[in-house]
Amino acid sequence: MGVKRKVLSLMMATALFLPGAASAAEKITIGFTAALSGDFAAFGLNMRKGADLAFKQINAAGGNQFEVVSADDRGEAREGVLIAQKFCSDENVDVVMGYSFSSIALAAVPVYDGCGLPVIASAVTSPDLSGASKFFRRNILTDAVQGTMMGEFASKTLNLKNVYLIHQQDDYGIGVANAFSKAYEAAGGKLAGTEAYVLGTKDFKTQLAKMKAASPDAIFIGGFYTEAAKIAEQGKALGLNVQFLGTDGALNPELISLGQDAVEGMIVYGMFDPSLATPETAPFINGYKEAYGEAPNAFAALGYDAAMAVAEATKIAGQSGGVTRASLNDAFGKIKDMPGVTGPTTFSENGDRSGALYFLKVQDGQFTLAK
């Protein structure tokens, strides 16, 4: 951010020079980028909906006003770099939110690092992003943490003795599969085998036949909702009546829309349970339903909390002199246990966030808390 700031009114600006006057409200511009089109657009669109709702509520309360400018990276690293360069060169952009894929974030981080533009991402989980830049943070748990929790849950809580693993062949799938395998076996489980696939695969029958021959108790799918729905559907058609397990990448209403009855009973994980309304989450859940006519999911909740973290950082930065890219970045590091719909937010020195997972089961066509 350059020295130019966007003061909302001349009156407010003049108030800066009056004894005891409050600081002027400012216009804060957020660059939002994610895959907003294509097969995996649901992640980005849900994050954007959650963020939009948060900023609408914040703007209505008065004070600093927040505006979001969106860019569709289409899930392409080259496009992600170009968007990062565009945001960096636009002095009006104070902070960046979004990101659906770790590979896109990894490609863009050096650009943001070079221009000092802070980023808070909500759907990228690769451990390679931990400590990647002092300007990068995320409010979602890493693959290593989530995969470990799911591996322990599968063995200790679900008492599954023999799990076959299939994962997408990329940073996300490999990372979560490795973490799951290590934790699951350490907890006493046995892996029946491992398969891999590339994003966009539509036919899993050969791999599923091999899985069926191994007679596992369950199949863990380390991938996104599109392929997870196909694997469950084709597996059920082959007579694979086992417990299907998935990741936060499958925790999306599109999983149910695509998989229908085949995904009934699948257990996935995420950082938010829409069925548990509390005094802290009710304004978000009710506001989301009113705004969009549907219940929010975990990525909408993460987008909402990321927006709230931006607002909190802006408040902290304003108290220390003014809102710039540098002061905002310092302010993110000062956020401690900020309440949110996905739990309290504190960013560690490497940009990661700690937190807990919910394990959710598809029951009667919707996600409900698993036992």
C-alpha positions as CSV (number, residue, x, y, z in Angstrom):
1,M,0.0,0.0,0.0
2,G,1.4,3.4,-0.9
3,V,1.0,6.5,1.2
4,K,-2.4,7.3,-0.4
5,R,-5.3,6.5,1.8
6,K,-9.0,6.6,1.0
7,V,-10.7,8.8,3.5
8,L,-14.5,8.5,3.4
9,S,-15.3,12.2,3.7
10,L,-13.7,15.6,3.9
11,M,-15.4,16.1,7.2
12,M,-13.9,13.0,8.6
13,A,-10.5,13.9,7.3
14,T,-10.8,17.4,8.9
15,A,-11.7,15.8,12.2
16,L,-8.2,14.4,12.3
17,F,-6.9,17.8,13.2
18,L,-9.4,18.5,16.0
19,P,-8.3,18.0,19.6
20,G,-9.6,14.7,20.9
21,A,-11.3,13.8,17.6
22,A,-11.6,10.1,16.5
23,S,-9.5,8.9,13.6
24,A,-11.1,9.1,10.2
25,A,-12.9,6.1,8.7
26,E,-11.1,4.7,5.7
27,K,-12.0,2.6,2.7
28,I,-10.2,-0.7,2.8
29,T,-9.9,-2.6,-0.5
30,I,-9.6,-6.4,-0.5
31,G,-8.3,-8.3,-3.5
32,F,-10.2,-11.7,-3.5
33,T,-8.9,-14.4,-5.8
34,A,-9.8,-18.1,-6.1
35,A,-11.0,-20.5,-8.7
36,L,-14.4,-19.0,-9.3
37,S,-15.3,-21.0,-12.4
38,G,-14.9,-24.6,-13.5
39,D,-15.3,-27.9,-11.7
40,F,-14.0,-26.7,-8.4
41,A,-15.6,-23.3,-8.2
42,A,-17.6,-24.1,-5.1
43,F,-14.6,-23.6,-2.8
44,G,-14.0,-20.0,-4.0
45,L,-17.6,-19.1,-4.4
46,N,-18.4,-20.2,-0.9
47,M,-15.5,-18.4,0.6
48,R,-16.5,-15.3,-1.3
49,K,-20.1,-15.5,0.0
50,G,-18.9,-15.8,3.5
51,A,-16.6,-12.8,3.1
52,D,-19.3,-10.7,1.4
53,L,-21.7,-11.4,4.3
54,A,-19.1,-10.4,6.9
55,F,-18.2,-7.2,5.1
56,K,-21.8,-6.3,4.6
57,Q,-22.4,-6.7,8.4
58,I,-19.2,-4.8,9.2
59,N,-20.0,-1.9,6.8
60,A,-23.5,-1.6,8.2
61,A,-22.1,-1.0,11.7
62,G,-20.2,2.1,10.5
63,G,-16.5,3.0,10.7
64,N,-14.1,1.7,8.1
65,Q,-15.8,0.6,4.9
66,F,-14.6,-2.6,3.1
67,E,-14.8,-3.2,-0.6
68,V,-14.0,-6.5,-2.3
69,V,-12.5,-6.8,-5.8
70,S,-12.5,-10.3,-7.2
71,A,-10.4,-12.1,-9.7
72,D,-10.9,-15.7,-11.1
73,D,-7.6,-17.6,-11.2
74,R,-9.4,-20.6,-12.9
75,G,-7.1,-22.9,-10.9
76,E,-4.1,-22.0,-13.1
77,A,-0.8,-21.1,-11.5
78,R,0.2,-18.7,-14.3
79,E,-3.1,-16.8,-13.9
80,G,-2.5,-16.7,-10.2
81,V,0.8,-15.0,-10.6
82,L,-0.7,-12.5,-13.0
83,I,-3.4,-11.7,-10.5
84,A,-0.9,-11.3,-7.7
85,Q,1.1,-8.9,-9.9
86,K,-2.1,-6.9,-10.6
87,F,-3.0,-6.7,-6.9
88,C,0.6,-5.7,-6.0
89,S,0.7,-2.8,-8.6
90,D,-2.7,-1.5,-7.5
91,E,-2.0,0.8,-4.5
92,N,-5.6,0.7,-3.5
93,V,-5.4,-3.0,-2.6
94,D,-4.6,-3.3,1.1
95,V,-4.9,-7.1,1.6
96,V,-5.6,-10.3,-0.3
97,M,-8.1,-13.0,0.6
98,G,-9.2,-16.3,-0.9
99,Y,-7.2,-19.1,-2.7
100,S,-8.7,-22.5,-3.6
101,F,-5.5,-24.4,-4.4
102,S,-2.2,-24.5,-2.6
103,S,-0.3,-24.7,-5.9
104,I,-1.7,-21.3,-6.9
105,A,-0.9,-19.8,-3.6
106,L,2.7,-21.2,-3.7
107,A,3.2,-19.6,-7.1
108,A,1.8,-16.2,-6.0
109,V,3.5,-15.9,-2.6
110,P,6.9,-14.7,-3.9
111,V,5.1,-11.9,-5.7
112,Y,3.3,-10.7,-2.6
113,D,6.5,-11.1,-0.6
114,G,8.2,-8.7,-3.0
115,C,5.6,-6.0,-2.8
116,G,4.8,-6.4,0.9
117,L,1.1,-7.2,0.4
118,P,-0.5,-9.3,3.2
119,V,-2.5,-12.4,2.3
120,I,-5.0,-14.4,4.4
121,A,-6.1,-17.6,2.7
122,S,-8.9,-19.9,3.7
123,A,-8.7,-23.1,1.6
124,V,-5.1,-23.9,1.0
125,T,-3.6,-26.5,3.3
126,S,-0.2,-27.6,2.0
127,P,2.5,-27.7,4.7
128,D,4.8,-26.1,2.1
129,L,3.0,-22.8,2.7
130,S,4.0,-22.8,6.4
131,G,6.6,-20.0,6.8
132,A,6.6,-19.3,3.0
133,S,6.4,-15.6,3.6
134,K,6.0,-13.2,6.5
135,F,3.1,-11.7,4.5
136,F,1.2,-15.0,4.1
137,R,-1.3,-16.4,6.6
138,R,-4.2,-18.8,6.5
139,N,-7.1,-19.5,8.8
140,I,-7.4,-23.2,7.8
141,L,-5.5,-26.1,9.3
142,T,-2.7,-27.8,7.3
143,D,-3.0,-31.2,5.6
144,A,-0.6,-32.6,8.1
145,V,-2.8,-31.6,11.0
146,Q,-6.1,-32.6,9.4
147,G,-4.9,-35.9,7.9
148,T,-3.4,-36.8,11.3
149,M,-6.7,-36.1,13.1
150,M,-8.7,-38.1,10.5
151,G,-6.3,-41.1,10.8
152,E,-6.7,-41.2,14.6
153,F,-10.4,-40.7,14.3
154,A,-10.7,-43.6,11.8
155,S,-8.8,-46.0,14.1
156,K,-9.7,-44.9,17.6
157,T,-13.3,-43.7,17.2
158,L,-14.6,-45.5,14.2
159,N,-12.6,-48.7,15.1
160,L,-11.8,-49.3,11.4
161,K,-9.1,-52.0,11.2
162,N,-8.4,-52.1,7.5
163,V,-8.6,-49.0,5.3
164,Y,-7.8,-48.7,1.6
165,L,-6.5,-45.3,0.6
166,I,-7.0,-43.5,-2.8
167,H,-5.9,-39.9,-3.3
168,Q,-5.5,-37.3,-6.0
169,Q,-1.9,-37.0,-7.3
170,D,-1.0,-33.5,-6.2
171,D,0.3,-31.6,-3.2
172,Y,-3.1,-31.7,-1.5
173,G,-3.8,-35.4,-2.0
174,I,-0.3,-36.6,-1.3
175,G,0.0,-34.5,1.8
176,V,-3.3,-35.5,3.4
177,A,-2.8,-39.2,2.4
178,N,0.7,-39.3,4.0
179,A,-0.5,-37.7,7.2
180,F,-3.6,-40.0,7.4
181,S,-1.5,-43.2,6.7
182,K,1.1,-42.3,9.4
183,A,-1.5,-41.5,12.1
184,Y,-3.8,-44.4,11.2
185,E,-1.1,-47.0,11.3
186,A,0.4,-45.5,14.5
187,A,-3.0,-45.9,16.1
188,G,-3.1,-49.6,15.2
189,G,-4.9,-49.6,11.8
190,K,-3.7,-51.4,8.7
191,L,-3.6,-50.0,5.2
192,A,-5.0,-52.5,2.7
193,G,-3.4,-50.6,-0.2
194,T,-3.0,-47.2,-1.9
195,E,-4.1,-45.8,-5.3
196,A,-3.7,-42.5,-6.9
197,Y,-5.5,-40.5,-9.6
198,V,-5.2,-37.2,-11.4
199,L,-7.8,-34.4,-11.1
200,G,-10.5,-34.8,-13.7
201,T,-10.5,-38.6,-13.7
202,K,-14.0,-40.0,-14.4
203,D,-13.6,-43.8,-14.5
204,F,-12.4,-45.5,-11.2
205,K,-13.8,-48.9,-11.9
206,T,-10.4,-50.7,-12.3
207,Q,-9.0,-49.2,-9.1
208,L,-12.3,-49.9,-7.3
209,A,-12.2,-53.6,-8.4
210,K,-8.8,-53.9,-6.9
211,M,-10.0,-52.3,-3.7
212,K,-13.0,-54.7,-3.5
213,A,-10.7,-57.7,-3.8
214,A,-8.8,-56.5,-0.7
215,S,-12.0,-56.5,1.4
216,P,-11.3,-53.3,3.4
217,D,-13.5,-51.9,6.2
218,A,-13.4,-48.5,4.6
219,I,-12.0,-46.4,1.8
220,F,-10.4,-43.0,2.5
221,I,-10.6,-40.6,-0.4
222,G,-7.9,-38.0,-0.3
223,G,-9.4,-35.5,-2.8
224,F,-12.1,-33.1,-3.7
225,Y,-15.8,-33.5,-3.9
226,T,-16.1,-34.1,-7.7
227,E,-14.0,-37.2,-7.7
228,A,-15.1,-38.3,-4.3
229,A,-18.7,-38.4,-5.5
230,K,-17.7,-40.5,-8.6
231,I,-15.6,-42.9,-6.5
232,A,-18.5,-43.5,-4.1
233,E,-21.0,-43.8,-6.9
234,Q,-19.0,-46.3,-8.9
235,G,-17.9,-48.2,-5.8
236,K,-21.5,-48.7,-4.7
237,A,-22.4,-49.9,-8.2
238,L,-19.6,-52.5,-7.9
239,G,-21.0,-53.7,-4.6
240,L,-18.4,-52.0,-2.4
241,N,-20.5,-51.6,0.7
242,V,-17.9,-50.1,3.0
243,Q,-17.5,-47.0,5.0
244,F,-16.3,-44.1,2.8
245,L,-14.2,-41.4,4.4
246,G,-13.3,-38.0,2.8
247,T,-11.5,-34.8,3.5
248,D,-12.4,-31.1,3.9
249,G,-12.0,-31.0,0.1
250,A,-15.2,-33.1,-0.1
251,L,-17.0,-31.1,2.5
252,N,-19.3,-29.3,0.1
253,P,-23.0,-29.5,-0.8
254,E,-21.8,-30.3,-4.3
255,L,-20.7,-33.7,-3.0
256,I,-24.3,-34.6,-2.1
257,S,-25.7,-33.0,-5.3
258,L,-23.3,-35.1,-7.4
259,G,-23.2,-38.3,-5.4
260,Q,-26.8,-38.5,-4.2
261,D,-27.5,-41.8,-2.4
262,A,-24.0,-43.1,-3.1
263,V,-22.4,-40.6,-0.6
264,E,-25.0,-41.3,2.1
265,G,-23.0,-42.2,5.2
266,M,-19.7,-40.8,4.0
267,I,-17.7,-39.1,6.8
268,V,-15.6,-36.1,6.1
269,Y,-14.0,-33.4,8.2
270,G,-14.0,-29.6,8.4
271,M,-13.7,-26.6,10.8
272,F,-17.4,-25.8,11.0
273,D,-20.6,-27.6,11.7
274,P,-23.7,-25.7,10.4
275,S,-26.0,-27.9,12.5
276,L,-24.5,-26.6,15.8
277,A,-26.0,-23.1,16.2
278,T,-24.5,-21.2,19.2
279,P,-24.8,-17.6,20.3
280,E,-21.5,-17.0,18.4
281,T,-22.4,-18.7,15.2
282,A,-26.2,-17.9,15.0
283,P,-25.7,-14.4,13.4
284,F,-23.6,-16.0,10.7
285,I,-25.8,-19.0,10.1
286,N,-29.0,-17.0,10.1
287,G,-27.5,-14.2,8.0
288,Y,-26.1,-16.6,5.5
289,K,-29.4,-18.4,5.1
290,E,-31.2,-15.1,4.7
291,A,-28.7,-13.8,2.1
292,Y,-28.3,-16.9,0.0
293,G,-31.2,-19.2,0.8
294,E,-29.0,-22.1,1.9
295,A,-27.1,-23.2,4.9
296,P,-23.4,-22.2,5.0
297,N,-20.6,-24.8,4.8
298,A,-17.1,-24.8,6.2
299,F,-15.5,-22.7,3.4
300,A,-18.2,-20.0,3.8
301,A,-17.4,-20.0,7.5
302,L,-13.7,-19.7,6.9
303,G,-14.2,-16.9,4.4
304,Y,-16.4,-15.1,7.0
305,D,-13.8,-15.5,9.7
306,A,-11.0,-14.3,7.4
307,A,-13.0,-11.2,6.7
308,M,-13.5,-10.6,10.4
309,A,-9.7,-11.0,10.9
310,V,-9.1,-8.4,8.2
311,A,-11.5,-6.0,10.1
312,E,-9.7,-6.7,13.4
313,A,-6.3,-6.2,11.8
314,T,-7.5,-2.9,10.3
315,K,-8.7,-1.8,13.8
316,I,-5.3,-2.7,15.4
317,A,-3.4,-1.0,12.6
318,G,-5.5,2.2,12.9
319,Q,-4.8,2.4,16.6
320,S,-1.0,2.5,15.9
321,G,-1.1,5.3,13.4
322,G,-2.7,4.3,10.1
323,V,-3.7,1.5,7.8
324,T,-1.0,0.5,5.3
325,R,0.0,-2.8,3.9
326,A,2.9,-2.9,6.4
327,S,0.8,-1.9,9.4
328,L,-1.9,-4.4,8.4
329,N,0.7,-7.2,8.2
330,D,2.0,-6.4,11.6
331,A,-1.5,-6.3,13.0
332,F,-2.3,-9.8,11.8
333,G,0.5,-11.0,14.0
334,K,-1.1,-9.3,17.0
335,I,-4.5,-11.0,16.7
336,K,-4.9,-13.3,19.7
337,D,-7.8,-15.7,20.2
338,M,-10.2,-13.6,18.1
339,P,-13.7,-15.2,18.5
340,G,-15.1,-16.7,15.2
341,V,-17.6,-19.1,13.8
342,T,-14.7,-21.6,13.2
343,G,-13.3,-21.1,16.7
344,P,-10.8,-18.6,18.0
345,T,-8.1,-17.3,15.6
346,T,-4.5,-16.7,16.4
347,F,-1.8,-16.8,13.7
348,S,1.6,-18.4,14.6
349,E,4.9,-16.9,13.4
350,N,4.8,-19.2,10.4
351,G,1.4,-18.0,9.3
352,D,-0.5,-21.1,10.4
353,R,-3.5,-21.3,12.7
354,S,-4.3,-23.9,15.3
355,G,-7.8,-25.2,15.9
356,A,-10.1,-28.2,16.0
357,L,-11.9,-30.3,13.5
358,Y,-15.5,-31.5,13.2
359,F,-16.2,-34.9,11.8
360,L,-19.4,-34.7,9.7
361,K,-21.5,-37.5,8.2
362,V,-23.8,-37.3,5.2
363,Q,-27.2,-38.2,6.7
364,D,-30.5,-37.8,4.9
365,G,-28.9,-35.7,2.3
366,Q,-27.1,-33.2,4.5
367,F,-24.0,-33.0,6.7
368,T,-24.5,-33.7,10.4
369,L,-22.1,-34.2,13.3
370,A,-20.7,-37.7,13.2
371,K,-20.6,-39.7,16.5
